[in-house]
Amino acid sequence: NPNVIRLEPPLTVSKEEIDRVLAALENIFSKNHSFLGVAVSSGKSAISSTIGGLFKRQN
């Protein structure tokens, strides 16, 4: 289902860690008013990280 975010936490997780994840998600969704915006932003970050990693390996 594209409308569901599936979180798979470790077997032990504290309330503070859950609160931190929820706060981060709230921040992300307040800045990106659609899932497409989140996906595009995440894609750009992933591509930048990959390209940056490739350049570091070549040097």
N, C-alpha and C positions, 0 to 999 in steps of 0.2 A: 504494500500500500504506500503510494508516494506521499501520503499525508501523515505518515508515522515516522518519528525519529526513534530508532531502537538503540537503547543504551545497555551495554553489557558490562556492568561494573565488576570488579573483582569480588571474590567471596566475602571479603571484609571491607566495608566502606563506612566512614564516619558520617555523622549528620553534617558536619562542617564541609566535608568533601562534596556531598550532595548539594548543599547550599551553594557552593562555589560553582559547580557545573550549571545549576539552574540560573544563577546570576549571569554567567557567561552567555548562556543561550538567550536569556532575556535581552542582554546587551546586543547580541548579534541580530536578533529579530527586530529590535527597535531601530537599528540602522539600515536594515534591509527589509523592505516592506513586502517582499515576496520570496518564495523559495528559489525562484530563478536567480534573483539577486545574490542570494547566499551561495548558490551553486557556481555562478560566474566568478564571484569573489574568491571562493575556495579554489576553483580551477586555476585562476591567475596565480594564486599563492603557490599552488603545487607545481605549476610549470616554472615559476621563478626559482623555486627551491631546487628543482631538478636541473635546470640550466646552470644555476650557480654551482651546484655540485659537480657537474660535468667540467666546467671551467677550472675548478679547483684541482680536479684529478689530472688534468692535462698539464698543469704547471708544476 
